[in-house]
Amino acid sequence: MGELTVEQQALCSVLVEARTNAKLTQRELATRLERDQSVIARVELGERHITLLEFIDYANGVGVEPTKLLAKVIRASKP
């Protein structure tokens, strides 16, 4: 896929941080979201893009308000 943009790196970092703060493994989150663990891994590595609806599901899956998670991504992507 090539190098990730600053924004993509921010998204990946925020998603991983949210999941680990929720004390969930990729497998546990995948089970909650009815996805395969490899999908979570690929998203967190930036190898797979996610839709807005998937982002909302991810946020809810880790117990974070989607708007708060998005705000963290925006802050993290600013220089």
N, C-alpha and C positions, 0 to 999 in steps of 0.2 A: 504494500500500500504506500510505501515511501515514508518520509518524515512527517510527523504530526505538526500541525500548526500550534501556535500558543494556545488558541482557544480549545483545540482538541485535547491537548495535554491537560489543560485546566479541567475540562469535563471529566477526563479519565481519573485524574487525581481526586476530584471531589466525589465521584462515584465510589471509588475505592475507600476513601476516608469515611463516607457515610455508611458503607457496609460494615467496615471494621468497627466503627463507633457503635453500631447496632449489635456488635458481637456475633455477626453472622459469617459463615463461610460462603464461598461461592455456591457450593452445593445446596446449602440451606436456603439461600436467597432464590436460587433456581427453582427449588421445590415450591416455595411460596408463590413464585411467578408462573409456575407451570411451564418452565423452560428447561432446556438442557444446561448443565453446568458449563459446557463449552461456549454457549452463547454469552453467558455472563463474563467468562474469561476474555472472550474476543472483544466484547464491548469495553471492558476495563483496560485492555491493552491498546485500544484504539484501532483494532483490526476490523471492527464492525461498527457502522453508524447506527444510531437508534433514532426512531421517530419520536415526536413529541409525546405521543400516547405511551410509548414504551418508557420514556423518561418519567412520566407521571406514575406509571406502574412501579418502576424501580424505586422512586422516592417513597411511594406508599409502602412498598415492600420492606424498606429499611426504616420505616416509621418517621419519615421527615416530610413536612409539608412541601409539596412540589415547588411552590413559589420561593420558599426559603432556600431550597437546594439550587434552584436556578440563580438566585441572587448570589450564592456562593460561587457558582461557576463564572458569573459575570465579573465579580470582584477578583477572582483568581486569574482571569484572563487579561486584566489590565496591567500595563507595565508599571 
